[in-house]
């Protein structure tokens, strides 16, 4: 990384210069620097609304960057050790989908874990590729799905030598990392591309004590959520490419779906945040790691909770662990993770990242303070004392291995009928059902709905999980294929 060059922020500088020029706007957006929408200015501020502008020559164009956006992307590539970096304004969902669409077409096989984000399977609906799932192990105590084991990936490669790519989650939402470098090497040795959903690993690039990054592991492409641990605005992301990937072709794929009216608020936030990480990220994430470690120790001293960390590592399905993740198992106090999530928000004014049927995740990053950690720890101790109960009868499962009978695309576009959830057992799902976050499908198009899946959905609904994915917003009915097995 060239630290001297990393001090620059081309998009930010261009916007500052543009603001000084007081250009009269006869272009979009129609609010005309906020003059046409004073309430928006009152809410967001004049400086913010004043740089919500359209692409123009001095500010470049994200669909075909040739000046300041191109320079900013080159700086991002340098900071992340990539051959090329694309600014993405449709979130990491857009980056993940562009990554997959760049290497897969209809009929192609792609090897992946089943505990992927919904954006991955949505990409398969769009392109018609066939998923070859490597079902992850599940930790028996805390119930979460783990990483991809190298031996399982090699088995899938051996059985599917015609697959075009292997996709790896690294890290998972819970902080679990696979043996990324070995999996990438295995994919490449069989002529397959290695794609990494690195949404939760932005900070890996800015610290020596973190698990290996996708680019350091020689992956071909990686989707990175700068707006998560990187500090940029929500919906801004990066798509990184390594050696041997035709960046011009990837740009064409991105432009199939990404907006032609890219937000300069989002792009400038990527530019500024990249500079901040390059210059100060390593020191910042040392503090983040220390805060997370302190929080784990304090939460574990309460009793009943289990804030897990590197002690889980086993060299295979948990090859490494992201120490900044504060994932906490809650079932032993008799409360589902989503119940603790709701109590923290409603009774203690603490908003954490998510709660599922057995765990919570408090996302700790560069904007947190030690006093915030203390407040969270105190609230968890209070919740145990006031709301803790016997945990008998609680569901101890986060992942149900799927039975896949159709591709996601075939099932999604097939003729379907709507049935009450309880009457769908044994039928092929034509839609998704998931708790969001984390957005990992409980069932996806083309998979058989089982009694276990129905029980899980009913339990998650009862506990208050935010359920989505189906046409019926209440998940009382599901669309299933009319065709029989």
Secondary structure by P-SEA (a helix, b strand, c coil): cccccccccaaaaaaaaaaaaccccccccccccccccaaaaaaccaaaaaaccccccccccccccccaaaaaaaaaaaaacccbbbbbcccaaaaaaaaaaacccccbbbbbbccccaaaaaaaaacbbbbbccbbbbcccccccccccaaaaaaaaaacccccbbbbccccccccccaaaaaaaaaaaacbbbbbccccccccccccccccccccccccbbbbcccccccccccbbbbbbccccaaaaaaaaaaccccccccaaaaaaaaaaaaaaaccaaaaaaaaaaaaaaaaaaaaaaccccccccccccccccccccccccccccccccccaaaaaaaaaaccccccccccccbbbbbbcccccaaaaaaaaaaaaaaaacccccccccccccbbbbbccccaaaaaacbbbbccccccccccccbbbbccccccccccccccccaaaaaaaaaaaaacccccccccccccbbbbbcccc
